Amino acid sequence: MLPYDDMETVTISPKFQVVIPRKVRESMGLRSGEKAKVFSFRNRIEIVPSRDIRVLRGYLKGIDTSFVREGDRV
């Protein structure tokens, strides 16, 4: 499967507006009125939801932080 196989297509309106498809909104948990950052990156447009940092609390709980260090690292 190519990475672009599951991409959604949107249409840019005359006012340069787009509608985020339902499948994407639901998978990202987006709500009406929520803020997002928009920027261009490597010839594409990125839309990143602006979320409160408190939402991330406990995100990494239970992660395995053990690893083998190289001999010259302390």
C-alpha positions as CSV (number, residue, x, y, z in Angstrom):
1,M,0.0,0.0,0.0
2,L,1.3,3.4,-0.9
3,P,1.4,6.1,1.8
4,Y,-1.1,8.2,-0.3
5,D,-3.7,5.4,-0.7
6,D,-5.7,6.5,2.4
7,M,-5.5,10.2,1.8
8,E,-8.7,12.3,1.5
9,T,-9.2,14.9,-1.2
10,V,-10.6,18.4,-0.5
11,T,-11.5,21.2,-2.7
12,I,-10.3,24.8,-2.2
13,S,-13.2,27.2,-2.4
14,P,-13.0,30.6,-4.1
15,K,-12.4,32.1,-0.6
16,F,-9.5,29.6,-0.1
17,Q,-11.4,27.6,2.5
18,V,-11.3,23.8,2.8
19,V,-13.5,21.4,4.7
20,I,-11.6,18.7,6.8
21,P,-13.3,15.4,5.9
22,R,-15.3,13.7,8.6
23,K,-13.0,10.6,8.7
24,V,-10.1,12.9,9.5
25,R,-12.0,15.1,12.0
26,E,-13.2,12.1,13.9
27,S,-9.8,10.3,13.9
28,M,-8.1,13.5,15.2
29,G,-10.8,14.3,17.7
30,L,-11.3,17.8,16.2
31,R,-14.1,20.0,17.4
32,S,-15.8,23.0,15.8
33,G,-14.1,26.3,16.8
34,E,-10.9,24.6,17.7
35,K,-7.7,26.5,16.7
36,A,-5.0,25.1,14.4
37,K,-1.6,26.2,13.1
38,V,-1.1,26.2,9.3
39,F,2.2,26.3,7.6
40,S,3.9,25.2,4.4
41,F,6.6,22.5,4.6
42,R,8.4,20.9,1.6
43,N,5.9,22.0,-1.0
44,R,2.8,20.9,1.0
45,I,0.4,22.5,3.5
46,E,0.4,21.2,7.1
47,I,-2.5,21.8,9.5
48,V,-1.7,21.1,13.1
49,P,-4.3,21.3,15.9
50,S,-3.3,23.8,18.7
51,R,-3.9,21.7,21.8
52,D,-3.4,22.7,25.4
53,I,-0.1,21.1,26.8
54,R,-2.1,19.7,29.7
55,V,-3.8,17.3,27.3
56,L,-0.5,15.5,26.9
57,R,-0.2,14.8,30.7
58,G,0.4,11.1,31.2
59,Y,0.9,10.5,27.4
60,L,4.1,8.6,28.0
61,K,3.0,6.8,31.1
62,G,4.4,3.2,31.2
63,I,6.9,3.8,28.4
64,D,10.0,1.6,28.6
65,T,13.0,4.0,29.1
66,S,15.6,1.3,29.5
67,F,18.3,1.1,26.8
68,V,21.9,0.0,26.4
69,R,24.5,2.8,26.6
70,E,27.7,2.8,24.6
71,G,30.8,2.2,26.6
72,D,32.1,5.8,26.3
73,R,28.8,7.3,27.5
74,V,28.0,7.8,31.1
